[in-house]
Amino acid sequence: MPHHIVILTGAGLSAESGLGTFRDKGGLWETNDLAKLATPEGFAEDPARVHAFYNARRDNAARAEPNPAHHALHHLSAQHEGRVTLITQNVDALHERAGSEDVIHMHGALHGALCAACEHRYPAPPQMQASDPCPNCGAPRTRPDIVWFGEIPYQMERIEGALLSADLFVAIGTSGSVYPAAGFVQLARAVGAQTLEINLDPSDVASDFDTATYGPASETVPAWVD
Ligand SMILES: CC(C)NC(=O)[C@H](Cc1c[nH]c2ccccc12)NC(=O)[C@H](CCCC/N=C(/NCCC(=O)O)S[C@H]1O[C@H](COP(=O)(O)OP(=O)(O)OC[C@H]2O[C@@H](n3cnc4c(N)ncnc43)[C@H](O)[C@@H]2O)[C@@H](O)[C@H]1O)NC(=O)OCc1ccccc1
């Protein structure tokens, strides 16, 4: 049993909970303009449009339920107290709703709000408006606490520390198309960790992994954990 397992999850893990992925057929970036909705420039240009996009996703995520893959990963962490680091690119709270604690949300979370003026963070109301005053400084410049393209992901030092001490790195339900997340497998390999990809089909970085399991996460992840 590897001493330290580092797991990275992506939108594919929440697909069977009814939350769309980004790049699959009918995915979010197929039907929405990423540059207008997930960049600081898009927010500066039209904050109301961006809030409408994230308000709808916050509403969907609130009504979604964790699936067997989320529960299996919680089970794995509980079985191996302190030896599993769970990093997610997902902004939903389905890992936590399945019982997982201390999940590293490297791209932020829908249930968080951030003041662009004073950097105060607070729980996001279900429906955010561009005119909402910051509860700390009063400035009407609050945004979803989400990492957009061109912005530095959260907790990168902690993530790099975990990757450099990994014995096994597992990527689940991610296309490997966005950096720095897509480069984590290389970092783990560089320190001699075993690497496993669990996905519906081969990702953009499939060749970087030692082994792979393909199929729906709700089946493959419980099978891998057991
Ligand atoms: C488009 C891409 C080329 N661009 C980037 O990577 C950019 C620029 C860049 C940086 N370095 C580079 C190097 C080369 C090229 C470009 C770059 N990166 C950045 O801007 C990042 C910030 C990127 C974050 C953007 N925010 C997101 N999300 C939050 C928003 C929101 O949610 O609205 S990214 C978003 O897309 C990413 C990919 O999505 P996935 O989760 O993988 O989903 P996807 O739909 O793509 O794939 C789903 C997969 O699941 C599978 N699947 C589907 N159903 C199932 C199923 N049922 N079961 C199992 N698997 C399934 C499918 O087969 C598929 O493979 C995720 O990270 C996700 O969070 N910032 C940064 O680099 O800062 C500097 C830096 C770097 C290092 C250290 C310090 C500073």
The ligand as an SDF file (V2000), in Angstrom:
LIG
                    3D

 80 86  0  0  0  0  0  0  0  0999 V2000
   -6.6980   26.3000  -22.0640 C   0  0  0  0  0  0  0  0  0  0  0  0
   -5.3190   26.0460  -21.5110 C   0  0  0  0  0  0  0  0  0  0  0  0
   -4.3250   25.7320  -22.5570 C   0  0  0  0  0  0  0  0  0  0  0  0
   -4.9140   27.2580  -20.7290 N   0  0  0  0  0  0  0  0  0  0  0  0
   -4.2070   27.1100  -19.6010 C   0  0  0  0  0  0  0  0  0  0  0  0
   -3.8220   26.0370  -19.1770 O   0  0  0  0  0  0  0  0  0  0  0  0
   -3.9750   28.3970  -18.8630 C   0  0  0  0  0  0  0  0  0  0  0  0
   -2.7390   29.1070  -19.4280 C   0  0  0  0  0  0  0  0  0  0  0  0
   -1.5130   28.3420  -19.2740 C   0  0  0  0  0  0  0  0  0  0  0  0
   -0.7540   28.3030  -18.1800 C   0  0  0  0  0  0  0  0  0  0  0  0
    0.3030   27.4730  -18.3960 N   0  0  0  0  0  0  0  0  0  0  0  0
    0.2360   26.9770  -19.6430 C   0  0  0  0  0  0  0  0  0  0  0  0
    1.0730   26.0660  -20.3150 C   0  0  0  0  0  0  0  0  0  0  0  0
    0.7460   25.7220  -21.5860 C   0  0  0  0  0  0  0  0  0  0  0  0
   -0.4020   26.2890  -22.1820 C   0  0  0  0  0  0  0  0  0  0  0  0
   -1.2450   27.1760  -21.4940 C   0  0  0  0  0  0  0  0  0  0  0  0
   -0.9090   27.5120  -20.2250 C   0  0  0  0  0  0  0  0  0  0  0  0
   -3.8540   28.1310  -17.4290 N   0  0  0  0  0  0  0  0  0  0  0  0
   -4.1710   29.1560  -16.5740 C   0  0  0  0  0  0  0  0  0  0  0  0
   -4.5260   30.2580  -16.9160 O   0  0  0  0  0  0  0  0  0  0  0  0
   -4.0680   28.8100  -15.0860 C   0  0  0  0  0  0  0  0  0  0  0  0
   -5.4490   28.8710  -14.4030 C   0  0  0  0  0  0  0  0  0  0  0  0
   -6.3740   27.8710  -14.9890 C   0  0  0  0  0  0  0  0  0  0  0  0
   -7.6530   27.7810  -14.1390 C   0  0  0  0  0  0  0  0  0  0  0  0
   -8.8630   28.2120  -14.9240 C   0  0  0  0  0  0  0  0  0  0  0  0
  -10.0900   27.8370  -14.2100 N   0  0  0  0  0  0  0  0  0  0  0  0
  -10.7460   26.6860  -14.3870 C   0  0  0  0  0  0  0  0  0  0  0  0
  -11.8660   26.3960  -13.6710 N   0  0  0  0  0  0  0  0  0  0  0  0
  -12.4570   27.4000  -12.8040 C   0  0  0  0  0  0  0  0  0  0  0  0
  -13.4280   28.1750  -13.5940 C   0  0  0  0  0  0  0  0  0  0  0  0
  -14.7770   27.5110  -13.6840 C   0  0  0  0  0  0  0  0  0  0  0  0
  -14.9590   26.3990  -13.2010 O   0  0  0  0  0  0  0  0  0  0  0  0
  -15.6490   28.1480  -14.2480 O   0  0  0  0  0  0  0  0  0  0  0  0
  -10.0960   25.5240  -15.4960 S   0  0  0  0  0  0  0  0  0  0  0  0
  -11.3260   24.2960  -15.7540 C   0  0  0  0  0  0  0  0  0  0  0  0
  -10.9270   23.5790  -16.9030 O   0  0  0  0  0  0  0  0  0  0  0  0
  -10.0040   22.5800  -16.4960 C   0  0  0  0  0  0  0  0  0  0  0  0
  -10.1640   21.3100  -17.2560 C   0  0  0  0  0  0  0  0  0  0  0  0
  -11.3910   20.8330  -17.0060 O   0  0  0  0  0  0  0  0  0  0  0  0
  -11.6180   19.2820  -16.5670 P   0  0  0  0  0  0  0  0  0  0  0  0
  -11.9930   19.2980  -15.1370 O   0  0  0  0  0  0  0  0  0  0  0  0
  -10.4760   18.4260  -16.9750 O   0  0  0  0  0  0  0  0  0  0  0  0
  -12.9050   18.9940  -17.4640 O   0  0  0  0  0  0  0  0  0  0  0  0
  -12.9610   18.7290  -19.0410 P   0  0  0  0  0  0  0  0  0  0  0  0
  -14.3710   18.9810  -19.4450 O   0  0  0  0  0  0  0  0  0  0  0  0
  -11.8720   19.4160  -19.7770 O   0  0  0  0  0  0  0  0  0  0  0  0
  -12.6660   17.1440  -19.1260 O   0  0  0  0  0  0  0  0  0  0  0  0
  -13.5530   16.2430  -18.4810 C   0  0  0  0  0  0  0  0  0  0  0  0
  -12.8830   14.8730  -18.5700 C   0  0  0  0  0  0  0  0  0  0  0  0
  -13.7000   13.9610  -17.8450 O   0  0  0  0  0  0  0  0  0  0  0  0
  -13.9400   12.8100  -18.6330 C   0  0  0  0  0  0  0  0  0  0  0  0
  -15.2660   12.3050  -18.2610 N   0  0  0  0  0  0  0  0  0  0  0  0
  -16.4860   12.7640  -18.6740 C   0  0  0  0  0  0  0  0  0  0  0  0
  -17.4790   12.0360  -18.0680 N   0  0  0  0  0  0  0  0  0  0  0  0
  -16.8620   11.1500  -17.2400 C   0  0  0  0  0  0  0  0  0  0  0  0
  -17.3190   10.1170  -16.3480 C   0  0  0  0  0  0  0  0  0  0  0  0
  -18.6270    9.8510  -16.1910 N   0  0  0  0  0  0  0  0  0  0  0  0
  -16.4020    9.3960  -15.6770 N   0  0  0  0  0  0  0  0  0  0  0  0
  -15.0600    9.6180  -15.8380 C   0  0  0  0  0  0  0  0  0  0  0  0
  -14.5480   10.5890  -16.6640 N   0  0  0  0  0  0  0  0  0  0  0  0
  -15.4520   11.3220  -17.3520 C   0  0  0  0  0  0  0  0  0  0  0  0
  -13.8370   13.2590  -20.0880 C   0  0  0  0  0  0  0  0  0  0  0  0
  -13.4220   12.1720  -20.8930 O   0  0  0  0  0  0  0  0  0  0  0  0
  -12.7590   14.3680  -20.0020 C   0  0  0  0  0  0  0  0  0  0  0  0
  -11.4620   13.8110  -20.1910 O   0  0  0  0  0  0  0  0  0  0  0  0
  -10.1970   22.3620  -15.0380 C   0  0  0  0  0  0  0  0  0  0  0  0
   -9.0500   22.8270  -14.4560 O   0  0  0  0  0  0  0  0  0  0  0  0
  -11.3890   23.2330  -14.6980 C   0  0  0  0  0  0  0  0  0  0  0  0
  -11.2940   23.7060  -13.4120 O   0  0  0  0  0  0  0  0  0  0  0  0
   -3.2680   29.7880  -14.4020 N   0  0  0  0  0  0  0  0  0  0  0  0
   -1.9280   29.8140  -14.5780 C   0  0  0  0  0  0  0  0  0  0  0  0
   -1.3520   29.0680  -15.3350 O   0  0  0  0  0  0  0  0  0  0  0  0
   -1.2930   30.7600  -13.7920 O   0  0  0  0  0  0  0  0  0  0  0  0
    0.1590   30.8340  -13.9380 C   0  0  0  0  0  0  0  0  0  0  0  0
    0.7680   29.9070  -12.9110 C   0  0  0  0  0  0  0  0  0  0  0  0
    1.0350   28.5740  -13.1970 C   0  0  0  0  0  0  0  0  0  0  0  0
    1.6440   27.7490  -12.2370 C   0  0  0  0  0  0  0  0  0  0  0  0
    1.9490   28.2040  -10.9920 C   0  0  0  0  0  0  0  0  0  0  0  0
    1.6630   29.5530  -10.7340 C   0  0  0  0  0  0  0  0  0  0  0  0
    1.0570   30.3830  -11.6940 C   0  0  0  0  0  0  0  0  0  0  0  0
  1  2  1  0
  2  3  1  0
  2  4  1  0
  4  5  1  0
  5  6  2  0
  5  7  1  0
  7  8  1  0
  7 18  1  0
  8  9  1  0
  9 10  2  0
  9 17  1  0
 10 11  1  0
 11 12  1  0
 12 13  1  0
 12 17  2  0
 13 14  2  0
 14 15  1  0
 15 16  2  0
 16 17  1  0
 18 19  1  0
 19 20  2  0
 19 21  1  0
 21 22  1  0
 21 70  1  0
 22 23  1  0
 23 24  1  0
 24 25  1  0
 25 26  1  0
 26 27  2  0
 27 28  1  0
 27 34  1  0
 28 29  1  0
 29 30  1  0
 30 31  1  0
 31 32  2  0
 31 33  1  0
 34 35  1  0
 35 36  1  0
 35 68  1  0
 36 37  1  0
 37 38  1  0
 37 66  1  0
 38 39  1  0
 39 40  1  0
 40 41  2  0
 40 42  1  0
 40 43  1  0
 43 44  1  0
 44 45  2  0
 44 46  1  0
 44 47  1  0
 47 48  1  0
 48 49  1  0
 49 50  1  0
 49 64  1  0
 50 51  1  0
 51 52  1  0
 51 62  1  0
 52 53  1  0
 52 61  1  0
 53 54  2  0
 54 55  1  0
 55 56  1  0
 55 61  2  0
 56 57  1  0
 56 58  2  0
 58 59  1  0
 59 60  2  0
 60 61  1  0
 62 63  1  0
 62 64  1  0
 64 65  1  0
 66 67  1  0
 66 68  1  0
 68 69  1  0
 70 71  1  0
 71 72  2  0
 71 73  1  0
 73 74  1  0
 74 75  1  0
 75 76  1  0
 75 80  2  0
 76 77  2  0
 77 78  1  0
 78 79  2  0
 79 80  1  0
M  END
$$$$
